[in-house]
Amino acid sequence: MSDASITAEPPPGAAPPESSGEGLARHLTGAFFLAPALILLAVWLLYPTIYTVIRSFFGRSGYLGAWVGIDNYKTLFTTSTILTAIKNNAIWVAVVPAFVTAIGLIFAVLTERVRWAVAFKTVVFLPMAISAFATGITWRIMYQQNPSQGAINALGRTVSDAFSPAGVLPSATPSTPIFQQGQGGALILKTPLRPNGVALIGLTGIAPQDMPKGSTQAVQPAPKPGAIDGVVWRDFKPGGGKPGVVEQGELGIPGVTVQLQDSAGKVMRTTKTDVHGTFDFADVPPGAYNVGIGAQTFAKPFGGYSWLGPSLITPALLIAYIWIWAGFAMVVIAAGLSAMPRDVLEAARTDGASEWQVFRRVTVPLLAPVLSVVFITMIINVLKVFDIVIALAPDSVQANANVLALAMWRTAFTAFDFGTGSAIAVFIFLLVIPVLALNIRRFRSEAS
Amino acid sequence: MRGSLRTRWTRAARLTALAAVTVGIVAVAAGCGGGGGGAKSTTEAMTTSGASVKGSVTFFGVWTGNEQKIFQQVIAAFNKQYPNVKVNYKPEGDNLNTVLATRITGGNPPDIADIAQPGYVKQLADQGELKPLTYAKGVISQNFAPAWLQLGSVNGTLYALVYKASNKSTLWYNVPVFKQAGAKPPQTWSQLMSAASTIKASGTPAWSLCGASGWTLTDLFENIYLRMWGPQKYDQLTTHSIKWTDSSVTKALTYMKQIVGDSSNIYGGTSGALQTDYPTCVDYVYSTPPKAAMVPEADFVSSEILANTKAKPVTGFNVVPFPAISKNSAYSSAVEIGGDLLVTFRDNPAVEAFMKYLATAQAAEIWAKKGGFGTGNKNVPASAYPDAITRATEAPIGKAKSVVFDMSDEQPASFGSTTGQGEWGLFQKFLQNPSNIKGIQQQLESAAAKAYKSGK
C-alpha cells in the first residue's frame, strides 16, 4: 500500500484568482507542468485501455486481426472455463471482502486492549510482506493431501490416530477372493470350517520393507483332530507364484490377530500368528465356524483431505487469501480506531452502555468510512486476483479454481487468442467501474 | 495527524482502485501493443561461404542453464567456419511463446526462434510471418528421413528444422522393484499389464502418474493410440480428420483405463496422482523406499533421475520403448517425439548459413555427446551418445522410419496445450473418473471442434 506517497489535499481556496491578462501564460505554465504526467498516463493507461477495448472486437491474432463483432463476448459466456471463472469471481467477491473486513475489525479492536499489541499486529501484518506467489507455494505445501507432506492433514492424522489408529497391515489385500464381510467389519473366510480344518489366508500387496520383523518361511500346518489351525502369509514370491498356495520363498506374517467366530458371528476366541504365520485353535467343539481377521488389522491410516482437489480448492484459496489480507485490514482499521474521538466512547460508557453496545452502536458506525474503504479495496483486489491462484492450485484443478484474470492471461498468452483475452479484460474493467463510481461519489461527498 | 487520517486513507484507496483497474488492461495490452519498431537489417553480406558471410543473427531459444552453455559451444563451432557471423542467443525459457507473440505483433521478431508446438508454427506460417527454408532443403534431406521434412512443413513448404528432439515413447522403471517382484521389463501391452499386477501383489504400486501436469496424460494416451492404430491414423486424429468420438479413440481409452482405472495400483491413488506434477512423479519411483515401479514419460526423465535421486543407470533405473499393442511392427517401432522446431522470420546469408549448419551431423553431435539431446539426424552414429541409457532412448529417433510429433503440441493451443482446458483438462477429468469414456470423448470432440473452427 502506497500510503506514504499520499499527502493531504491542498487547502481549499489555494487556487489563485484568474486575471485576464496573465491567463494564457498561466495556462501554458499549467500545461507544461502537467505534460509529463499526462504523457505517462496516456501511454500507460489511456492507450492500452482504448486499444484493449478495440482489440476485443477483433480476431485471435495480429495487431488487430479480423473484425468479429461481439463474437468474443459471446465466447465469454459460452466457454465453460470462463463461466467457471465468472462464478468463482462472484464467490470471491461475496466472501473475501466481508471476511477480511470482519476479521480485520476484530483484530483491530482486540489489539487495542492487549499489552503486546505491536508484536501481535506485526505478526498479523507479516503475510502482506510476503509475495502472493510465495504465499501460494507455502499454502500449497501445507495443503498437501499426504499427511506426511502437508501440515494441515498431518494435524488431521494426529487427531485421527488418537481415535482410530492405522492397522498393522494397511495395504494388504487377499491374494484370492477368500474373504467376505463378517460381523463387526471383520473379514471372514467364505468357507466355514469344522474341527480338523485348515484355514489358508494368503495376503498380497505388502511391501518387503513393511513385513513385521522376524518373519520366516510360511508353513502350512497339518489338520489336527478337534482343532482348527491355519496360516496367514505373504502369498507372493518374485514372479507372483501361485495365488492361494503356500510355496517355498513365501513368508509367514507373525503377530496377526485371528478370530474364531461361531456361525452366528460371535467371536469365540482369538489368537496370534507365530513367526511362520501359523495359528492354532485347539479343542474346538464340533460345529461350523468362521475364521477371520478383525477389520482393525487392515485399517488404513488417515489419508488426508483433498484440499487441493476440485471440490475444496476454492475454499482453500479463499482461506489463504484472507490470511494475507486480514493484516492489511487490521492495520487500516486500527489507524481509524486510534483517530476516533474517545470522548464519545466515554460518554456512551458513562451513560451505562455495555462494551458490546459501545462496539455495536458507537465504534462500528464511527468507523464506517474506514470499513468501507477496506471493503471496496478488497472488492477491487478480488476482482483482479491472479497470482495466488496460479501459485497455489495444482494444474489439474486450475479449471475448477479459475478466476477472470487468470482466464484472461491463459486465453491471451497461452492459447494466443488475444481477441477473447481482451474481451475478458474489458469485462473485468466493466465489473470494476460501478465499484469505482461508488468510491468516487464517496470522495465527493466527503470533500463537500 | 489524526484529523488528516481519513483523507489520507481515502485517497490511498482511490489510487489503489485506479491501479487495480489498469493492471488488468495493461497486462493484455502490453502483450499485444508493445514494441512497434521496424525490422532491423542485420546483414550486409553478399556471398554465401565462409569468412565472406557477415552479419548477426538473433536467436530466441528455450534452453537455459546447462543447455544454454552447450548451445553456445555449438555456436562456437559454427563460428570456426563463419567467423564473421555473430549469433546472439537469447534464452527465453518458458516465456518464449509469450515474448515471441509480443515481438511479432510489435513488428520486431527475432531472426530465428525455437518453437515447441508445430501447431504454432502452422499458425505463424499461415499468417505469413515465416520464411521458407528452401535454401536448406538439400542439407536437411541429406541428414534427415523424409518424415522430418514433413514435420517441418506447412502445406508443402518447409518452414522448420527439428534441431533437437526428445523421444516420448519411453517407459521408465525401477530395476530393484522389478527384480524383487520378479517382473520382466515389458515388451508388449499384455506383458505390461501382467508386470503391473505382479508388482502390485509385491506390495509396491506399479504406477506413478503426473496427473497435475496434463501433458503427461495426453502423452500416455498418444503413445497408446500410436501403438494401437499406427502413425497414419495418429496423424488423422491430430488434424481432426478423425473425430474424438471415433471408435478407435474409444478402444485406446479402454486400454488407458487399464492403467488409470486401478486407483489402488497408482501411488497416492487417482486423487494423489492429480496433485502430483512432473517431475515429482519421477522422484516417487526412485525414492527410498520406492513408492512406485514405473513412470511413463519421455527421455528427459533420465536427467531428473540423475539430478534428484540416488538411482544409478541400468542397475537402479532403466528404460524400455513404450510397449507394443498392435502386432504391426511399423506401429511398435514408430516414435512419438517432442522437439524444438527452429523457424526463421528473416532470410539473409547469415541466417541461412546458421540454419544450414544446424542441420549438419556435426552440429547435432556436439550436443549429442553431452547427453540430454536426441536428433532425427540419421548421420549421427549411436556411438555419439555418451552412455547406455541415452543410446537406448536417443538412437531410435534417428533410426525410426516413422516419427510423429506430440499430438497435443500439433493442435491449436487452446485445445492441445492450455492448462485446465481442452485435452489437458479433459484427460485430468478422465483420470478422476475413468469409467465415463463416452462422456469424455464427447467433451473432447466438442472442445476440439471449437478450437479447430476458431484456430484458422
Boltz contact constraints between the chains, C-beta under 6 A:
constraints:
  - contact:
      token1: [A, 3]
      token2: [B, 12]
      max_distance: 6.0
  - contact:
      token1: [A, 6]
      token2: [B, 8]
      max_distance: 6.0
  - contact:
      token1: [A, 6]
      token2: [B, 11]
      max_distance: 6.0
  - contact:
      token1: [A, 6]
      token2: [B, 12]
      max_distance: 6.0
  - contact:
      token1: [A, 8]
      token2: [B, 4]
      max_distance: 6.0
  - contact:
      token1: [A, 8]
      token2: [B, 7]
      max_distance: 6.0
  - contact:
      token1: [A, 45]
      token2: [B, 22]
      max_distance: 6.0
  - contact:
      token1: [A, 48]
      token2: [B, 25]
      max_distance: 6.0
  - contact:
      token1: [A, 48]
      token2: [B, 26]
      max_distance: 6.0
  - contact:
      token1: [A, 48]
      token2: [B, 29]
      max_distance: 6.0
  - contact:
      token1: [A, 49]
      token2: [B, 25]
      max_distance: 6.0
  - contact:
      token1: [A, 51]
      token2: [B, 29]
      max_distance: 6.0
  - contact:
      token1: [A, 51]
      token2: [B, 33]
      max_distance: 6.0
  - contact:
      token1: [A, 52]
      token2: [B, 25]
      max_distance: 6.0
  - contact:
      token1: [A, 52]
      token2: [B, 28]
      max_distance: 6.0
  - contact:
      token1: [A, 52]
      token2: [B, 29]
      max_distance: 6.0
  - contact:
      token1: [A, 63]
      token2: [B, 105]
      max_distance: 6.0
  - contact:
      token1: [A, 81]
      token2: [B, 421]
      max_distance: 6.0
  - contact:
      token1: [A, 204]
      token2: [B, 201]
      max_distance: 6.0
  - contact:
      token1: [A, 205]
      token2: [B, 203]
      max_distance: 6.0
  - contact:
      token1: [A, 206]
      token2: [B, 203]
      max_distance: 6.0
  - contact:
      token1: [A, 207]
      token2: [B, 203]
      max_distance: 6.0
  - contact:
      token1: [A, 207]
      token2: [B, 204]
      max_distance: 6.0
  - contact:
      token1: [A, 209]
      token2: [B, 289]
      max_distance: 6.0
  - contact:
      token1: [A, 236]
      token2: [B, 201]
      max_distance: 6.0
  - contact:
      token1: [A, 236]
      token2: [B, 202]
      max_distance: 6.0
  - contact:
      token1: [A, 238]
      token2: [B, 182]
      max_distance: 6.0
  - contact:
      token1: [A, 239]
      token2: [B, 182]
      max_distance: 6.0
  - contact:
      token1: [A, 240]
      token2: [B, 198]
      max_distance: 6.0
  - contact:
      token1: [A, 240]
      token2: [B, 201]
      max_distance: 6.0
  - contact:
      token1: [A, 306]
      token2: [B, 271]
      max_distance: 6.0
  - contact:
      token1: [A, 308]
      token2: [B, 275]
      max_distance: 6.0
  - contact:
      token1: [A, 309]
      token2: [B, 271]
      max_distance: 6.0
  - contact:
      token1: [A, 339]
      token2: [B, 2]
      max_distance: 6.0
  - contact:
      token1: [A, 339]
      token2: [B, 5]
      max_distance: 6.0
  - contact:
      token1: [A, 373]
      token2: [B, 9]
      max_distance: 6.0
  - contact:
      token1: [A, 373]
      token2: [B, 10]
      max_distance: 6.0
  - contact:
      token1: [A, 373]
      token2: [B, 13]
      max_distance: 6.0
  - contact:
      token1: [A, 377]
      token2: [B, 13]
      max_distance: 6.0
  - contact:
      token1: [A, 377]
      token2: [B, 16]
      max_distance: 6.0
  - contact:
      token1: [A, 380]
      token2: [B, 17]
      max_distance: 6.0
  - contact:
      token1: [A, 380]
      token2: [B, 20]
      max_distance: 6.0
  - contact:
      token1: [A, 384]
      token2: [B, 20]
      max_distance: 6.0
  - contact:
      token1: [A, 384]
      token2: [B, 23]
      max_distance: 6.0
  - contact:
      token1: [A, 384]
      token2: [B, 24]
      max_distance: 6.0
  - contact:
      token1: [A, 394]
      token2: [B, 212]
      max_distance: 6.0
  - contact:
      token1: [A, 394]
      token2: [B, 275]
      max_distance: 6.0
  - contact:
      token1: [A, 395]
      token2: [B, 212]
      max_distance: 6.0
  - contact:
      token1: [A, 395]
      token2: [B, 419]
      max_distance: 6.0
  - contact:
      token1: [A, 396]
      token2: [B, 211]
      max_distance: 6.0
  - contact:
      token1: [A, 396]
      token2: [B, 212]
      max_distance: 6.0
  - contact:
      token1: [A, 396]
      token2: [B, 274]
      max_distance: 6.0
  - contact:
      token1: [A, 396]
      token2: [B, 428]
      max_distance: 6.0
  - contact:
      token1: [A, 398]
      token2: [B, 419]
      max_distance: 6.0
  - contact:
      token1: [A, 398]
      token2: [B, 420]
      max_distance: 6.0
  - contact:
      token1: [A, 399]
      token2: [B, 420]
      max_distance: 6.0
  - contact:
      token1: [A, 399]
      token2: [B, 425]
      max_distance: 6.0
  - contact:
      token1: [A, 410]
      token2: [B, 418]
      max_distance: 6.0
  - contact:
      token1: [A, 412]
      token2: [B, 28]
      max_distance: 6.0
  - contact:
      token1: [A, 413]
      token2: [B, 98]
      max_distance: 6.0
  - contact:
      token1: [A, 414]
      token2: [B, 418]
      max_distance: 6.0
  - contact:
      token1: [A, 415]
      token2: [B, 413]
      max_distance: 6.0
  - contact:
      token1: [A, 415]
      token2: [B, 414]
      max_distance: 6.0
  - contact:
      token1: [A, 415]
      token2: [B, 418]
      max_distance: 6.0
  - contact:
      token1: [A, 416]
      token2: [B, 101]
      max_distance: 6.0
  - contact:
      token1: [A, 416]
      token2: [B, 413]
      max_distance: 6.0
  - contact:
      token1: [A, 418]
      token2: [B, 32]
      max_distance: 6.0
  - contact:
      token1: [A, 421]
      token2: [B, 28]
      max_distance: 6.0
  - contact:
      token1: [A, 422]
      token2: [B, 28]
      max_distance: 6.0
  - contact:
      token1: [A, 425]
      token2: [B, 24]
      max_distance: 6.0
  - contact:
      token1: [A, 425]
      token2: [B, 25]
      max_distance: 6.0
  - contact:
      token1: [A, 425]
      token2: [B, 28]
      max_distance: 6.0
  - contact:
      token1: [A, 428]
      token2: [B, 24]
      max_distance: 6.0
  - contact:
      token1: [A, 432]
      token2: [B, 21]
      max_distance: 6.0
  - contact:
      token1: [A, 436]
      token2: [B, 17]
      max_distance: 6.0
  - contact:
      token1: [A, 439]
      token2: [B, 17]
      max_distance: 6.0
